[in-house]
Amino acid sequence: MSAPKPGTAGWLAQVQEPTVDPSRRIVDPHHHLWRRPTGDYLLADLWGDTEAVGTDGESHNIEKTVFVECRACYREDGPEHLRCVGETEFVAENAAASAEGEGAVISGIVSHANLTLGEGVAEVLDAHEEAGNGLFRGIRHSGARDPHPEALRIAGRAPEGLYARDDFRRGMAVLGERGLTFDTWHYHHQNRDFADLARAVPETTMVLDHFGTPLGVGPYADKREEIFENWKDDIAEIAQCPNVVAKIGGLAMPDNGFGWNARATPATSDELVAAQRRYYLHTIKCFGPDRCMFESNFPVDKLSIPYHAMYNGLKKIAAGFPDDEQDAMFYRTAARVYSL
């Protein structure tokens, strides 16, 4: 009998733990939904993760979630710049269904738009607003680009120098003018470019996803400590920008290089704490709890760790903070930033 494949139900089921602090209210501000030839991740799958019970029969108290764009279900025809609105239509349907059920409610949608349209991005934002049924909250236009895409499992597609482009920054300013947020995804060596962007467009609220994605595979595999030391300085610099908040999570992607996705068994909550605690504590120290929000980044991080064990790990990392600060990081920051 062959071993279960990483990310599958059988593989994930090998880690079973009692639930840490089950009554704590949670907003998960970063997950995806998709229909893909390689497998769907839909509302039932999301609920399967958020409602998973521990060995004590308890589940985490995930009240609300925020969907973040992942190039899912784009329109197949029509103007190219508006095809991304199909994703918002798809998620809005799932969100309406979630509001009728007993699981976590999809309460916000972060969509995609090409911000290099500058002022012209307004047409796309209007279309998302209409399609989102009151849930559209912001845009993610990823800047992720690495000189070694062949080494990455999920390689970014952004052009060189995207964050520095005048048209991109003008599109970013339009978001701020409308009270919409900007989520970013890029790699650790692009953190300084992001800091420049945040300073250049100070009126737009920006969300740093996944710690700026410290890489740990390919040419970065044997440089974790060097990267970590530089990363600490970069995070401190970004935190000086008051318009930036940090999503803390998404550090269990295969490209982060912890290797759990290649094991016979997934990571436990204690393994997550041991390997990643220092990233969380440094970011919280720099930004403060009121500018940090714990995230799942599911189902991408599902290739490394079960949802239930992940949130156990996050709660163990947060356990040393006062209750009010834990509530900020697990709930209030996300609720404020995304107007949930």
Rosetta silent file (secondary structure, phi, psi, omega in degrees, C-alpha in Angstrom):
SEQUENCE: MSAPKPGTAGWLAQVQEPTVDPSRRIVDPHHHLWRRPTGDYLLADLWGDTEAVGTDGESHNIEKTVFVECRACYREDGPEHLRCVGETEFVAENAAASAEGEGAVISGIVSHANLTLGEGVAEVLDAHEEAGNGLFRGIRHSGARDPHPEALRIAGRAPEGLYARDDFRRGMAVLGERGLTFDTWHYHHQNRDFADLARAVPETTMVLDHFGTPLGVGPYADKREEIFENWKDDIAEIAQCPNVVAKIGGLAMPDNGFGWNARATPATSDELVAAQRRYYLHTIKCFGPDRCMFESNFPVDKLSIPYHAMYNGLKKIAAGFPDDEQDAMFYRTAARVYSL
SCORE:     score description
SCORE:     0.000 S_00000001
   1 L     0.000  127.850 -177.455    0.000    0.000    0.000 S_00000001
   2 L   -75.929  151.653  179.067    1.459    3.345   -1.052 S_00000001
   3 L   -69.683  148.284  178.851    1.900    6.185    1.437 S_00000001
   4 L   -64.082  146.061 -178.617   -0.680    9.001    1.283 S_00000001
   5 L   -78.022  138.776  177.920    0.271   11.972   -0.877 S_00000001
   6 L   -52.294  135.506  179.870    1.085   15.284    0.867 S_00000001
   7 L    92.946  -14.768 -179.806   -1.943   17.523    1.105 S_00000001
   8 L   -82.287  164.812 -177.179   -4.462   14.689    0.850 S_00000001
   9 H   -60.642  -41.893 -179.086   -6.976   13.837    3.562 S_00000001
  10 H   -64.971  -38.050  178.622   -5.171   10.631    4.498 S_00000001
  11 H   -68.033  -45.582 -178.515   -1.827   12.383    4.834 S_00000001
  12 H   -66.666  -32.752 -176.330   -3.236   15.245    6.898 S_00000001
  13 L   -67.541  -10.691  179.926   -5.180   12.870    9.164 S_00000001
  14 L   -70.728  -18.288  177.176   -1.924   11.514   10.527 S_00000001
  15 L  -106.610  114.396  178.140   -1.638   14.592   12.776 S_00000001
  16 L  -128.511  129.765 -175.986   -4.321   14.760   15.438 S_00000001
  17 L  -139.906  154.620  169.462   -4.126   17.160   18.382 S_00000001
  18 L   -69.080  154.833 -175.624   -6.384   18.578   21.093 S_00000001
  19 L   -82.921  127.398  176.421   -7.636   22.089   20.312 S_00000001
  20 L   -82.303  129.705  172.310   -5.789   24.992   21.901 S_00000001
  21 L    46.593   60.377 -171.276   -8.035   27.766   23.270 S_00000001
  22 L   -64.828  -21.454 -176.948  -11.125   26.629   21.311 S_00000001
  23 L   -84.261  -10.633 -176.175  -13.371   29.544   22.292 S_00000001
  24 L   -63.334  127.419  179.850  -11.091   32.274   20.883 S_00000001
  25 E   -74.349  142.895 -173.710  -12.868   34.117   18.056 S_00000001
  26 E  -137.455  136.103  161.348  -10.987   34.154   14.769 S_00000001
  27 E  -106.643  122.953  171.939  -11.065   35.914   11.433 S_00000001
  28 E   -92.264  106.209 -171.235   -8.986   34.019    8.881 S_00000001
  29 E   -89.888   12.983 -177.499   -8.011   36.917    6.570 S_00000001
  30 E  -158.085   98.861  171.773   -6.328   34.915    3.831 S_00000001
  31 E  -145.502  170.213 -179.246   -7.597   31.851    2.014 S_00000001
  32 L  -122.174  163.821  167.246   -8.370   30.865   -1.555 S_00000001
  33 L  -136.658  146.443  177.365  -11.107   29.069   -3.461 S_00000001
  34 E  -162.657  158.534  166.090  -10.690   27.606   -6.934 S_00000001
  35 L  -116.279  117.990 -177.073  -11.806   25.229   -9.618 S_00000001
  36 L  -140.377  152.254  176.888   -8.766   23.670  -11.281 S_00000001
  37 L   -57.249  -28.760 -179.020   -7.994   20.549  -13.330 S_00000001
  38 L   -81.309   -6.712  179.615   -5.657   19.467  -10.532 S_00000001
  39 L   139.178  142.147 -179.539   -8.464   19.650   -7.967 S_00000001
  40 L   -88.017  155.034  166.652  -11.081   22.032   -6.620 S_00000001
  41 E  -135.171  103.291 -172.844  -11.056   23.922   -3.342 S_00000001
  42 L  -120.264 -172.728 -174.437  -14.589   25.143   -2.709 S_00000001
  43 H   -56.714  -43.433 -179.588  -16.753   26.159    0.237 S_00000001
  44 H   -60.995  -35.947  178.675  -17.239   22.579    1.439 S_00000001
  45 H   -70.258  -41.780  177.410  -13.464   22.108    1.441 S_00000001
  46 H   -60.208  -47.322  178.704  -12.915   25.365    3.319 S_00000001
  47 H   -63.977  -34.533  176.709  -15.468   24.350    5.927 S_00000001
  48 H   -59.351  -34.927  178.223  -13.866   20.924    6.160 S_00000001
  49 H   -80.081  -49.555 -175.358  -10.674   22.665    7.226 S_00000001
  50 H   -68.059  -27.399 -177.510  -12.080   25.434    9.418 S_00000001
  51 L   -98.207    4.113 -178.541  -14.474   23.070   11.215 S_00000001
  52 L   -58.383  136.343 -177.566  -11.993   20.211   11.724 S_00000001
  53 E  -100.553  152.459  176.977  -12.118   18.884   15.281 S_00000001
  54 L   -89.358 -173.534 -179.246   -9.255   17.883   17.496 S_00000001
  55 L   -66.301  -14.310  177.199   -8.867   14.819   19.648 S_00000001
  56 L   -93.726    3.097 -179.727  -10.988   16.567   22.284 S_00000001
  57 L    80.745    4.118 -179.783  -13.904   16.973   19.873 S_00000001
  58 L  -100.516  152.254  174.305  -13.448   20.760   19.720 S_00000001
  59 E  -119.098  166.950  174.082  -12.774   22.903   16.645 S_00000001
  60 L   -73.200  150.808 -174.628  -11.285   26.359   16.265 S_00000001
  61 E   -91.944   70.204  179.789  -13.810   29.196   16.405 S_00000001
  62 E   -82.761  105.687 -176.870  -13.395   30.554   12.854 S_00000001
  63 E   -86.742  -43.694 -174.605  -16.205   33.098   12.565 S_00000001
  64 E  -137.505  159.039  176.399  -15.283   34.968    9.379 S_00000001
  65 E  -139.018  163.895  173.723  -12.852   34.692    6.487 S_00000001
  66 E  -125.618  125.172  175.040  -11.451   36.842    3.696 S_00000001
  67 E   -81.624  137.929  176.308  -10.889   35.413    0.226 S_00000001
  68 E  -122.654  137.086 -171.662   -7.737   36.578   -1.566 S_00000001
  69 L   -50.623  146.499  178.440   -7.333   36.400   -5.328 S_00000001
  70 L  -150.246   25.021  179.964   -5.673   33.363   -6.897 S_00000001
  71 L    60.364   41.203 -178.438   -6.586   33.686  -10.600 S_00000001
  72 L   -98.611  136.284  168.293   -9.624   31.441  -10.188 S_00000001
  73 L    55.179   40.810  174.161  -12.596   31.288  -12.548 S_00000001
  74 L   -62.652  153.815  172.731  -11.741   34.289  -14.694 S_00000001
  75 L   -61.691  144.649 -177.219  -14.174   35.151  -17.460 S_00000001
  76 L   -91.413   -7.553  177.997  -13.269   33.369  -20.676 S_00000001
  77 L  -147.583 -176.614 -176.738  -14.204   36.240  -22.965 S_00000001
  78 L    89.772  178.852 -179.486  -14.801   39.966  -22.953 S_00000001
  79 L   -54.603  136.452 -175.563  -12.227   42.737  -22.419 S_00000001
  80 H   -56.759  -42.285 -174.560   -8.974   41.337  -21.055 S_00000001
  81 H   -71.656  -12.329  179.266   -8.743   43.793  -18.162 S_00000001
  82 H  -104.182   -2.988 -177.775  -12.207   42.792  -16.927 S_00000001
  83 L   -64.418  -27.969  178.439  -11.827   39.014  -17.075 S_00000001
  84 L   -62.628  -18.995 -179.275  -10.584   38.995  -13.453 S_00000001
  85 H   -66.633  -22.697  175.948  -14.094   40.049  -12.381 S_00000001
  86 H   -58.375  -33.321  178.048  -15.187   36.460  -12.994 S_00000001
  87 H   -65.009  -43.038  178.532  -13.286   35.491   -9.863 S_00000001
  88 H   -63.284  -40.202  177.078  -15.270   37.969   -7.769 S_00000001
  89 H   -60.652  -44.406  179.640  -18.520   36.625   -9.230 S_00000001
  90 H   -61.646  -45.943 -177.281  -17.447   33.069   -8.364 S_00000001
  91 H   -71.838  -36.425  179.372  -16.483   33.939   -4.791 S_00000001
  92 H   -60.559  -35.681  176.429  -19.584   36.062   -4.190 S_00000001
  93 H   -64.424  -45.780  178.253  -21.702   32.983   -4.937 S_00000001
  94 H   -64.376  -37.591  179.595  -19.730   30.924   -2.429 S_00000001
  95 H   -64.362  -41.519  178.683  -19.937   33.754    0.108 S_00000001
  96 H   -61.825  -40.353  177.698  -23.727   33.904   -0.192 S_00000001
  97 H   -66.292  -36.643 -179.460  -23.881   30.155    0.425 S_00000001
  98 H   -66.035  -32.827 -179.718  -21.575   30.504    3.440 S_00000001
  99 H   -70.187  -19.675 -179.933  -23.910   33.067    4.995 S_00000001
 100 H   -91.504   -8.875 -176.421  -26.733   30.537    4.823 S_00000001
 101 L  -102.142 -165.822 -176.507  -24.781   27.791    6.557 S_00000001
 102 L  -111.097    4.651  179.749  -23.374   27.128   10.005 S_00000001
 103 L   -97.145 -166.967  177.963  -19.667   27.385    9.211 S_00000001
 104 L   -58.954  142.271 -177.770  -17.296   30.306    8.787 S_00000001
 105 E  -101.613  126.202  174.698  -18.755   33.123    6.688 S_00000001
 106 E   -71.009  108.582 -168.523  -16.758   34.534    3.775 S_00000001
 107 E  -110.663   -2.790  178.652  -17.069   38.188    4.753 S_00000001
 108 E  -155.857  151.136  179.899  -14.621   39.953    2.436 S_00000001
 109 E  -129.443  122.363  171.063  -13.163   39.572   -1.063 S_00000001
 110 E  -103.969  113.725 -172.734   -9.748   40.786   -2.184 S_00000001
 111 E  -100.626 -176.106  175.124   -9.779   40.647   -5.980 S_00000001
 112 L  -111.289  146.007  168.417   -7.241   41.234   -8.733 S_00000001
 113 L  -151.633  149.858  178.051   -6.892   44.232  -11.022 S_00000001
 114 L   -81.341  100.922 -175.739   -4.050   45.392  -13.211 S_00000001
 115 H   -70.888  -13.250  176.210   -2.895   48.482  -11.349 S_00000001
 116 H   -71.318   -4.335  171.691   -0.663   49.543  -14.247 S_00000001
 117 H   -69.197  -12.624 -179.530   -3.894   50.801  -15.810 S_00000001
 118 H    62.054 -131.875  178.554   -3.398   53.812  -13.545 S_00000001
 119 H   -57.802  -28.761 -178.464   -6.529   55.935  -13.449 S_00000001
 120 H   -66.830  -12.155  179.364   -8.112   53.440  -15.840 S_00000001
 121 H   -67.451  -15.449 -179.677   -8.279   50.838  -13.085 S_00000001
 122 H   -56.173  -37.253  179.419  -11.423   52.603  -11.860 S_00000001
 123 H   -62.143  -40.595 -179.827  -13.490   50.703  -14.441 S_00000001
 124 H   -68.418  -41.078  179.132  -12.256   47.380  -13.051 S_00000001
 125 H   -63.576  -40.172  176.628  -12.903   48.444   -9.472 S_00000001
 126 H   -59.707  -41.982 -178.950  -16.452   49.462  -10.386 S_00000001
 127 H   -67.200  -40.356  175.814  -17.018   46.021  -11.913 S_00000001
 128 H   -63.407  -41.356  179.699  -15.668   44.248   -8.820 S_00000001
 129 H   -58.285  -45.171 -179.505  -17.870   46.412   -6.622 S_00000001
 130 H   -66.828  -41.022 -176.630  -20.936   45.405   -8.590 S_00000001
 131 H   -75.154  -23.503 -171.239  -19.999   41.714   -8.688 S_00000001
 132 L   -82.387   -4.934  178.072  -19.005   41.511   -5.017 S_00000001
 133 L    51.053   43.119  176.568  -22.466   42.006   -3.490 S_00000001
 134 L    86.122    2.561 -175.550  -21.073   44.324   -0.830 S_00000001
 135 L  -106.367   -7.585 -177.565  -18.015   42.157   -0.019 S_00000001
 136 E   -68.375  124.734 -174.344  -15.348   43.686   -2.274 S_00000001
 137 E  -121.616  -23.128 -176.480  -12.608   45.118   -0.059 S_00000001
 138 E   178.597 -170.493 -173.553   -9.429   45.518   -2.068 S_00000001
 139 E  -129.016  141.984  164.285   -6.965   44.374   -4.687 S_00000001
 140 E  -119.172  119.712  172.119   -3.950   42.130   -4.818 S_00000001
 141 L  -121.807   98.526 -169.988   -1.618   42.696   -7.752 S_00000001
 142 L   -66.900  142.062  176.427    1.371   40.556   -6.882 S_00000001
 143 L  -104.250    6.790 -173.215    4.889   41.819   -7.396 S_00000001
 144 L   -61.283  123.823  176.434    6.555   38.437   -6.878 S_00000001
 145 L  -153.487  131.564 -179.496    9.475   37.881   -9.235 S_00000001
 146 L  -133.216  143.382 -179.812   12.607   35.786   -8.707 S_00000001
 147 L   -70.035   -5.855 -179.265   15.619   35.234  -10.990 S_00000001
 148 L  -125.907   59.212 -176.441   15.338   31.476  -10.408 S_00000001
 149 H   -60.758  -27.011 -178.957   11.693   30.609  -11.208 S_00000001
 150 H   -65.386  -19.316 -178.783   12.700   27.076  -12.162 S_00000001
 151 H   -88.702   -9.104 -172.677   13.590   26.416   -8.491 S_00000001
 152 L  -104.464  142.212  176.414   10.170   27.472   -7.180 S_00000001
 153 L   -76.070  -36.763  176.659    6.989   25.447   -6.955 S_00000001
 154 L  -124.223   91.846 -176.043    4.863   28.605   -7.148 S_00000001
 155 L   -89.084  133.184  177.003    6.843   31.142   -9.129 S_00000001
 156 L   -67.074  157.397 -174.545    5.641   34.747   -9.304 S_00000001
 157 L  -115.496    6.603 -172.235    4.857   36.246  -12.693 S_00000001
 158 L   -69.671  149.118  174.529    5.408   39.946  -12.119 S_00000001
 159 L   -72.421  160.164  178.337    7.555   42.016  -14.498 S_00000001
 160 L   -60.785  134.952  173.852   10.836   43.471  -13.290 S_00000001
 161 L    71.032   24.153 -176.271   10.460   46.683  -11.301 S_00000001
 162 H   -57.142  -45.750 -174.450    6.672   46.588  -11.023 S_00000001
 163 H   -64.649  -22.640 -177.106    6.488   48.408   -7.679 S_00000001
 164 H   -90.405   -7.812 -175.736    8.542   51.340   -8.990 S_00000001
 165 L   -69.468  137.899  179.131    6.406   52.011  -12.078 S_00000001
 166 H   -63.472  -40.459 -178.329    4.560   55.323  -12.133 S_00000001
 167 H   -67.476  -37.740  176.989    1.430   53.795  -13.674 S_00000001
 168 H   -63.151  -44.364 -178.771    1.344   51.062  -11.017 S_00000001
 169 H   -67.381  -32.322  176.787    1.698   53.625   -8.236 S_00000001
 170 H   -68.389  -41.507  175.364   -1.061   55.747   -9.738 S_00000001
 171 H   -61.399  -38.612  176.360   -3.352   52.720   -9.788 S_00000001
 172 H   -61.752  -40.778  179.264   -2.361   52.096   -6.183 S_00000001
 173 H   -63.672  -34.940  177.041   -3.309   55.659   -5.280 S_00000001
 174 H   -60.022  -38.214  177.010   -6.763   55.111   -6.785 S_00000001
 175 H   -58.680  -47.593  179.988   -7.268   52.297   -4.268 S_00000001
 176 H   -61.450  -39.189  179.421   -6.521   54.665   -1.413 S_00000001
 177 H   -62.643  -28.159 -179.015   -8.846   57.294   -2.795 S_00000001
 178 L   -96.856    1.024 -178.808  -11.647   54.724   -2.733 S_00000001
 179 L    73.974   23.116  178.878  -10.820   53.358    0.711 S_00000001
 180 L   -97.880  154.047 -179.148   -9.747   50.012   -0.737 S_00000001
 181 E   -93.493  162.266  173.470   -6.804   47.956    0.497 S_00000001
 182 E  -123.429  118.910  171.910   -3.799   46.632   -1.401 S_00000001
 183 E   -95.774  139.854  178.255   -2.461   43.148   -0.646 S_00000001
 184 E  -115.568  152.302  165.549    1.019   42.312   -1.824 S_00000001
 185 L  -137.860  122.078  177.593    2.821   39.060   -2.499 S_00000001
 186 L  -153.387 -179.213 -178.157    6.538   39.150   -3.211 S_00000001
 187 L  -101.731  166.182 -172.700    9.781   37.466   -2.097 S_00000001
 188 H   -55.817  -34.673 -177.654   12.195   38.408    0.691 S_00000001
 189 H   -77.688   -0.041  176.557   14.665   40.102   -1.658 S_00000001
 190 H  -106.767    4.265 -175.937   11.877   42.469   -2.799 S_00000001
 191 H   -61.552  -37.969  179.866   11.005   43.754    0.670 S_00000001
 192 H   -68.441  -35.271  175.069   12.965   46.987    0.259 S_00000001
 193 H   -63.133  -38.276  177.934   11.201   47.687   -3.028 S_00000001
 194 H   -66.830  -39.191  177.324    7.909   47.236   -1.196 S_00000001
 195 H   -60.291  -40.634  176.742    9.018   49.666    1.522 S_00000001
 196 H   -61.453  -41.690  178.685    9.723   52.236   -1.196 S_00000001
 197 H   -62.384  -44.933 -178.277    6.248   51.641   -2.611 S_00000001
 198 H   -63.067  -36.972  177.546    4.602   52.058    0.778 S_00000001
 199 H   -71.143  -31.766 -176.562    6.395   55.374    1.316 S_00000001
 200 H   -75.593  -26.003 -178.496    5.488   56.568   -2.181 S_00000001
 201 L  -128.299   69.188 -170.319    1.738   55.949   -1.747 S_00000001
 202 L   -71.660  -15.188 -177.750    1.144   56.647    1.954 S_00000001
 203 L   -85.928   -5.225 -179.893   -2.613   57.155    1.691 S_00000001
 204 L  -102.646  128.412  176.137   -3.281   53.553    0.629 S_00000001
 205 L   -72.993  124.125 -177.256   -3.544   50.836    3.267 S_00000001
 206 E  -116.509  141.834 -178.412   -1.170   48.043    2.282 S_00000001
 207 E  -116.406  116.844  177.225   -1.109   44.476    3.590 S_00000001
 208 E   -82.406  110.736 -178.694    2.194   42.608    3.618 S_00000001
 209 L   -85.789  142.215  165.567    1.311   38.968    2.944 S_00000001
 210 H    59.326   33.201  177.895    3.271   35.962    4.196 S_00000001
 211 H    63.284   16.625 -173.431    6.126   37.862    5.902 S_00000001
 212 H    75.275   18.217  173.224    7.419   38.899    2.475 S_00000001
 213 L    46.648   73.241  170.700    7.951   35.181    1.650 S_00000001
 214 L   -63.716  122.206 -178.042   11.450   34.263    2.831 S_00000001
 215 L   -85.222  151.191 -178.985   12.575   31.632    0.320 S_00000001
 216 L  -145.558   25.378  178.664   14.370   28.453    1.343 S_00000001
 217 L  -128.086  171.565  179.108   14.710   26.310   -1.773 S_00000001
 218 H    57.104 -131.254 -177.924   17.002   26.226   -4.801 S_00000001
 219 H   -67.787   -8.902 -178.883   19.818   28.776   -4.454 S_00000001
 220 H   -98.945   -3.831 -170.251   18.353   29.916   -1.101 S_00000001
 221 L   -61.400  -34.169 -177.285   18.308   26.475    0.549 S_00000001
 222 L  -106.449   21.408 -176.905   21.572   26.870    2.448 S_00000001
 223 L  -123.636   23.989 -173.023   21.196   30.576    3.230 S_00000001
 224 H   -58.393  -44.680 -176.300   18.361   30.581    5.768 S_00000001
 225 H   -69.201  -40.491  177.100   20.282   32.351    8.548 S_00000001
 226 H   -62.337  -45.056  179.221   21.740   34.991    6.248 S_00000001
 227 H   -63.327  -41.092 -178.846   18.313   35.629    4.744 S_00000001
 228 H   -61.516  -43.251 -179.012   16.724   35.781    8.194 S_00000001
 229 H   -64.063  -42.826  176.806   19.134   38.458    9.421 S_00000001
 230 H   -67.217  -39.613 -179.776   18.521   40.643    6.353 S_00000001
 231 H   -60.422  -41.555  179.715   14.793   39.938    6.555 S_00000001
 232 H   -57.737  -43.713  178.694   14.654   41.210   10.152 S_00000001
 233 H   -64.890  -40.610 -179.015   16.076   44.571    9.083 S_00000001
 234 H   -64.951  -42.593  179.329   13.671   44.775    6.142 S_00000001
 235 H   -63.251  -40.629  177.976   10.631   44.035    8.308 S_00000001
 236 H   -62.051  -38.241  178.815   11.689   46.721   10.770 S_00000001
 237 H   -68.422  -45.036  179.316   11.967   49.205    7.898 S_00000001
 238 H   -60.906  -39.263 -178.085    8.578   48.291    6.440 S_00000001
 239 H   -63.903  -18.364  176.305    6.981   48.609    9.867 S_00000001
 240 L   -71.433  -13.080  178.285    8.039   52.269    9.916 S_00000001
 241 L   -88.908  108.688 -173.682    5.398   52.859    7.224 S_00000001
 242 L   -67.322  -13.544  179.623    2.159   53.460    9.166 S_00000001
 243 L   -86.937    2.120 -178.981    0.026   52.540    6.165 S_00000001
 244 E  -107.918  134.831  170.097    1.267   48.917    6.188 S_00000001
 245 E  -118.956  159.422 -173.425   -0.188   46.069    8.237 S_00000001
 246 E  -115.083  128.456  166.138    1.233   42.532    8.347 S_00000001
 247 E   -88.176  121.105 -176.893   -0.447   39.223    7.668 S_00000001
 248 E  -108.599  109.992 -175.440    1.514   36.736    9.711 S_00000001
 249 L   156.771 -167.074  178.939    1.264   33.228    8.311 S_00000001
 250 L    66.004   26.493 -177.949    1.721   31.608    4.931 S_00000001
 251 L  -103.542    9.058  178.804    5.204   30.485    5.928 S_00000001
 252 L  -109.962   21.040  173.688    4.519   26.789    5.325 S_00000001
 253 L   -70.518  150.448  178.442    4.491   27.001    1.535 S_00000001
 254 H   -51.793  -36.937 -176.280    6.848   24.533   -0.174 S_00000001
 255 H   -71.803  -12.792  173.957    9.025   27.409   -1.402 S_00000001
 256 H   -71.863  -18.433  169.845    9.727   28.499    2.180 S_00000001
 257 L    83.392   16.438  177.230   11.892   25.392    2.329 S_00000001
 258 L   -77.652  -15.303  170.664   10.938   23.796    5.630 S_00000001
 259 L    82.958    3.321 -177.505   10.443   20.520    3.760 S_00000001
 260 H   -66.393  -27.828 -179.559    7.242   19.368    5.412 S_00000001
 261 H   -70.550  -11.923 -178.931    5.567   18.967    2.021 S_00000001
 262 H  -106.850    7.370 -176.720    8.100   16.261    1.130 S_00000001
 263 L   -95.121  165.184  176.185    7.664   14.179    4.290 S_00000001
 264 L   -72.926  -21.812  178.906    5.666   11.053    4.971 S_00000001
 265 L  -132.175  149.131  178.393    3.778   12.971    7.667 S_00000001
 266 L   -73.437  171.388  177.850    2.689   16.627    7.912 S_00000001
 267 L   -72.398  151.712  171.526    4.039   19.070   10.467 S_00000001
 268 L   -95.937  169.836  177.880    2.607   19.277   13.954 S_00000001
 269 H   -62.618  -37.331 -179.862    1.799   22.510   15.761 S_00000001
 270 H   -66.971  -35.004  176.933    4.902   22.113   17.900 S_00000001
 271 H   -67.366  -39.870  176.520    7.082   21.762   14.800 S_00000001
 272 H   -60.286  -45.585 -179.388    5.589   24.928   13.342 S_00000001
 273 H   -60.757  -46.830 -176.365    6.346   26.780   16.590 S_00000001
 274 H   -62.961  -38.966 -174.685    9.921   25.485   16.763 S_00000001
 275 H   -84.857  -28.748 -166.486   10.724   26.358   13.142 S_00000001
 276 H  -124.029   -6.706 -174.795    8.847   29.617   12.675 S_00000001
 277 H   -52.998  -39.047 -175.516    8.212   31.305   16.037 S_00000001
 278 H   -65.590  -30.956  176.974   11.045   33.794   15.581 S_00000001
 279 H   -66.604  -43.686 -179.423    9.503   35.162   12.367 S_00000001
 280 H   -64.949  -49.711 -174.848    6.197   35.784   14.120 S_00000001
 281 H   -65.122  -37.788  178.706    7.661   37.357   17.247 S_00000001
 282 H   -65.828  -42.656 -178.760    9.946   39.696   15.309 S_00000001
 283 H   -66.199  -42.454  177.892    7.110   40.895   13.085 S_00000001
 284 H   -63.214  -40.228  178.020    4.784   41.420   16.045 S_00000001
 285 H   -60.379  -41.497 -176.929    7.536   43.325   17.842 S_00000001
 286 H   -74.870  -43.823 -174.111    8.026   45.628   14.841 S_00000001
 287 H   -91.547  -29.692 -172.521    4.390   46.191   13.864 S_00000001
 288 L    85.381  149.147 -177.791    2.590   45.740   17.172 S_00000001
 289 H   -56.515  -32.314 -177.825   -0.464   43.473   17.661 S_00000001
 290 H   -73.165   -6.190  176.278   -2.864   46.131   16.317 S_00000001
 291 H  -122.438   21.844  177.614   -1.113   45.933   12.930 S_00000001
 292 E  -127.532  143.416  175.474   -0.767   42.139   12.750 S_00000001
 293 E  -139.930  125.868  175.905   -3.272   39.469   11.744 S_00000001
 294 E   -67.321  141.015 -178.814   -2.749   35.715   11.806 S_00000001
 295 L  -133.921  160.544  177.359   -3.592   34.029    8.481 S_00000001
 296 L   -98.909  -35.898 -171.479   -3.900   30.469    7.150 S_00000001
 297 L    54.739   39.964  177.484   -3.044   30.846    3.442 S_00000001
 298 E   -89.300  148.222    7.035   -5.075   27.714    2.802 S_00000001
 299 L   -92.067   11.236 -177.525   -5.100   25.520    0.850 S_00000001
 300 H   -61.864  -48.303 -179.255   -1.522   26.365   -0.208 S_00000001
 301 H   -73.053   -6.622  176.056   -0.070   25.691    3.250 S_00000001
 302 H   -65.008  -16.183  176.337   -2.176   22.530    3.391 S_00000001
 303 H   -72.994   -6.566 -176.584    0.715   20.884    1.557 S_00000001
 304 L  -124.214  -30.928 -170.159    2.657   21.105    4.841 S_00000001
 305 L  -157.315  143.431  175.505    0.307   21.102    7.827 S_00000001
 306 L   -68.112  151.830 -179.853   -3.384   20.540    8.682 S_00000001
 307 H   -57.086  -45.854 -177.541   -5.494   23.634    9.317 S_00000001
 308 H   -60.740  -44.771  179.587   -6.334   22.528   12.856 S_00000001
 309 H   -68.776  -35.623  178.612   -2.670   21.990   13.763 S_00000001
 310 H   -59.995  -49.765 -178.873   -1.672   25.268   12.098 S_00000001
 311 H   -68.831  -28.875  170.295   -4.032   27.310   14.257 S_00000001
 312 H   -59.075  -44.956  179.776   -2.885   25.377   17.318 S_00000001
 313 H   -62.760  -43.237  178.750    0.626   26.505   16.448 S_00000001
 314 H   -61.871  -40.351  179.506   -0.433   30.120   15.967 S_00000001
 315 H   -68.460  -34.529  176.826   -2.183   30.106   19.325 S_00000001
 316 H   -66.802  -38.342  176.865    0.879   28.631   21.008 S_00000001
 317 H   -64.502  -38.009 -176.307    3.014   31.418   19.523 S_00000001
 318 H   -82.779   -8.609 -169.337    0.514   34.025   20.744 S_00000001
 319 L   -59.304  -27.383 -178.079    0.060   32.498   24.208 S_00000001
 320 L   -81.059   -4.687 -179.087    2.535   34.858   25.884 S_00000001
 321 L   -92.731  151.459  176.141    0.638   37.980   24.837 S_00000001
 322 L   -57.214  154.557 -175.729   -2.193   39.564   26.880 S_00000001
 323 H   -56.389  -40.785 -178.550   -5.678   38.423   25.921 S_00000001
 324 H   -64.087  -37.216  178.952   -6.568   41.771   24.340 S_00000001
 325 H   -71.789  -35.104  174.629   -3.505   41.643   22.088 S_00000001
 326 H   -63.657  -40.974  179.440   -4.322   38.072   21.081 S_00000001
 327 H   -62.816  -36.600  176.354   -7.837   39.199   20.174 S_00000001
 328 H   -61.783  -48.213 -174.018   -6.350   41.928   17.977 S_00000001
 329 H   -72.967  -31.294 -179.840   -4.128   39.492   16.076 S_00000001
 330 H   -90.252  -18.709 -173.029   -6.732   36.774   15.689 S_00000001
 331 H  -142.474  -60.636 -164.904   -9.756   38.999   15.040 S_00000001
 332 H   -67.423  -38.565 -178.947   -9.826   42.775   15.437 S_00000001
 333 H   -60.891  -47.643  179.314   -6.990   43.802   13.104 S_00000001
 334 H   -63.287  -42.447 -179.873   -8.475   41.867   10.203 S_00000001
 335 H   -62.331  -37.051  179.322  -11.990   43.083   11.015 S_00000001
 336 H   -73.060  -50.019 -174.723  -10.763   46.693   11.011 S_00000001
 337 H   -62.954  -39.706 -176.890   -8.541   46.556    7.942 S_00000001
 338 L  -101.835   11.186  175.666  -11.115   44.764    5.802 S_00000001
 339 L    49.694   54.297 -176.679  -14.194   46.461    7.316 S_00000001
 340 L   -86.704    0.000    0.000  -15.842   43.161    8.207 S_00000001
